[in-house]
Amino acid sequence: EKEITFPAEAANETEMAVDRRVLTLGGKGSSLSSTSVFEFATASLPQILKIDPAALARLSSSSTSSPFKLELSVPDYLTPEEARASILLLLNKLLLGGS
């Protein structure tokens, strides 16, 4: 019978997964603070990103009948943190613009 052991890092990641923060975008009357953007961009363990269901409904009802395709390319000169912050802000703007 084999004994299976997990590295300490894996155990810590499992424990820390419970402590992951959730960031919800697009909620009515919501605002994205600079602190939230910074925490999202620099977190060693990525936050869970949720989109408010009402924001998705507003976006889909305001769109034309055919779905649109969005392609983003991140410039090479941005750091990973800057890229995450930029994408978060663009997604939030897209969701709020649909209201």
MODELLER restraints for C-alpha pairs under 7 A, 6 or more apart:
rsr = mdl.restraints
at = mdl.atoms
rsr.add(forms.Gaussian(group=physical.xy_distance, feature=features.Distance(at['CA:20:A'], at['CA:47:A']), mean=5.73, stdev=0.5))
rsr.add(forms.Gaussian(group=physical.xy_distance, feature=features.Distance(at['CA:20:A'], at['CA:48:A']), mean=6.83, stdev=0.5))
rsr.add(forms.Gaussian(group=physical.xy_distance, feature=features.Distance(at['CA:21:A'], at['CA:47:A']), mean=5.14, stdev=0.5))
rsr.add(forms.Gaussian(group=physical.xy_distance, feature=features.Distance(at['CA:21:A'], at['CA:48:A']), mean=6.15, stdev=0.5))
rsr.add(forms.Gaussian(group=physical.xy_distance, feature=features.Distance(at['CA:22:A'], at['CA:47:A']), mean=5.72, stdev=0.5))
rsr.add(forms.Gaussian(group=physical.xy_distance, feature=features.Distance(at['CA:22:A'], at['CA:48:A']), mean=4.62, stdev=0.5))
rsr.add(forms.Gaussian(group=physical.xy_distance, feature=features.Distance(at['CA:22:A'], at['CA:49:A']), mean=5.88, stdev=0.5))
rsr.add(forms.Gaussian(group=physical.xy_distance, feature=features.Distance(at['CA:23:A'], at['CA:47:A']), mean=6.74, stdev=0.5))
rsr.add(forms.Gaussian(group=physical.xy_distance, feature=features.Distance(at['CA:23:A'], at['CA:48:A']), mean=6.13, stdev=0.5))
rsr.add(forms.Gaussian(group=physical.xy_distance, feature=features.Distance(at['CA:23:A'], at['CA:49:A']), mean=5.00, stdev=0.5))
rsr.add(forms.Gaussian(group=physical.xy_distance, feature=features.Distance(at['CA:23:A'], at['CA:50:A']), mean=6.07, stdev=0.5))
rsr.add(forms.Gaussian(group=physical.xy_distance, feature=features.Distance(at['CA:24:A'], at['CA:49:A']), mean=5.99, stdev=0.5))
rsr.add(forms.Gaussian(group=physical.xy_distance, feature=features.Distance(at['CA:24:A'], at['CA:50:A']), mean=4.62, stdev=0.5))
rsr.add(forms.Gaussian(group=physical.xy_distance, feature=features.Distance(at['CA:24:A'], at['CA:51:A']), mean=5.43, stdev=0.5))
rsr.add(forms.Gaussian(group=physical.xy_distance, feature=features.Distance(at['CA:24:A'], at['CA:52:A']), mean=6.27, stdev=0.5))
rsr.add(forms.Gaussian(group=physical.xy_distance, feature=features.Distance(at['CA:25:A'], at['CA:50:A']), mean=6.29, stdev=0.5))
rsr.add(forms.Gaussian(group=physical.xy_distance, feature=features.Distance(at['CA:25:A'], at['CA:51:A']), mean=4.90, stdev=0.5))
rsr.add(forms.Gaussian(group=physical.xy_distance, feature=features.Distance(at['CA:25:A'], at['CA:52:A']), mean=5.95, stdev=0.5))
rsr.add(forms.Gaussian(group=physical.xy_distance, feature=features.Distance(at['CA:25:A'], at['CA:92:A']), mean=5.95, stdev=0.5))
rsr.add(forms.Gaussian(group=physical.xy_distance, feature=features.Distance(at['CA:26:A'], at['CA:51:A']), mean=6.22, stdev=0.5))
rsr.add(forms.Gaussian(group=physical.xy_distance, feature=features.Distance(at['CA:26:A'], at['CA:52:A']), mean=5.51, stdev=0.5))
rsr.add(forms.Gaussian(group=physical.xy_distance, feature=features.Distance(at['CA:26:A'], at['CA:55:A']), mean=5.26, stdev=0.5))
rsr.add(forms.Gaussian(group=physical.xy_distance, feature=features.Distance(at['CA:26:A'], at['CA:92:A']), mean=6.16, stdev=0.5))
rsr.add(forms.Gaussian(group=physical.xy_distance, feature=features.Distance(at['CA:26:A'], at['CA:95:A']), mean=5.37, stdev=0.5))
rsr.add(forms.Gaussian(group=physical.xy_distance, feature=features.Distance(at['CA:26:A'], at['CA:96:A']), mean=5.66, stdev=0.5))
rsr.add(forms.Gaussian(group=physical.xy_distance, feature=features.Distance(at['CA:27:A'], at['CA:52:A']), mean=5.27, stdev=0.5))
rsr.add(forms.Gaussian(group=physical.xy_distance, feature=features.Distance(at['CA:27:A'], at['CA:55:A']), mean=6.24, stdev=0.5))
rsr.add(forms.Gaussian(group=physical.xy_distance, feature=features.Distance(at['CA:37:A'], at['CA:85:A']), mean=5.88, stdev=0.5))
rsr.add(forms.Gaussian(group=physical.xy_distance, feature=features.Distance(at['CA:40:A'], at['CA:46:A']), mean=6.80, stdev=0.5))
rsr.add(forms.Gaussian(group=physical.xy_distance, feature=features.Distance(at['CA:40:A'], at['CA:47:A']), mean=6.13, stdev=0.5))
rsr.add(forms.Gaussian(group=physical.xy_distance, feature=features.Distance(at['CA:41:A'], at['CA:81:A']), mean=4.76, stdev=0.5))
rsr.add(forms.Gaussian(group=physical.xy_distance, feature=features.Distance(at['CA:41:A'], at['CA:82:A']), mean=6.90, stdev=0.5))
rsr.add(forms.Gaussian(group=physical.xy_distance, feature=features.Distance(at['CA:41:A'], at['CA:84:A']), mean=5.20, stdev=0.5))
rsr.add(forms.Gaussian(group=physical.xy_distance, feature=features.Distance(at['CA:41:A'], at['CA:85:A']), mean=5.14, stdev=0.5))
rsr.add(forms.Gaussian(group=physical.xy_distance, feature=features.Distance(at['CA:42:A'], at['CA:81:A']), mean=5.74, stdev=0.5))
rsr.add(forms.Gaussian(group=physical.xy_distance, feature=features.Distance(at['CA:55:A'], at['CA:95:A']), mean=6.00, stdev=0.5))
rsr.add(forms.Gaussian(group=physical.xy_distance, feature=features.Distance(at['CA:58:A'], at['CA:98:A']), mean=5.84, stdev=0.5))
rsr.add(forms.Gaussian(group=physical.xy_distance, feature=features.Distance(at['CA:58:A'], at['CA:99:A']), mean=5.61, stdev=0.5))
rsr.add(forms.Gaussian(group=physical.xy_distance, feature=features.Distance(at['CA:59:A'], at['CA:95:A']), mean=6.50, stdev=0.5))
rsr.add(forms.Gaussian(group=physical.xy_distance, feature=features.Distance(at['CA:59:A'], at['CA:98:A']), mean=4.49, stdev=0.5))
rsr.add(forms.Gaussian(group=physical.xy_distance, feature=features.Distance(at['CA:59:A'], at['CA:99:A']), mean=6.70, stdev=0.5))
rsr.add(forms.Gaussian(group=physical.xy_distance, feature=features.Distance(at['CA:62:A'], at['CA:98:A']), mean=6.24, stdev=0.5))
rsr.add(forms.Gaussian(group=physical.xy_distance, feature=features.Distance(at['CA:74:A'], at['CA:83:A']), mean=6.47, stdev=0.5))
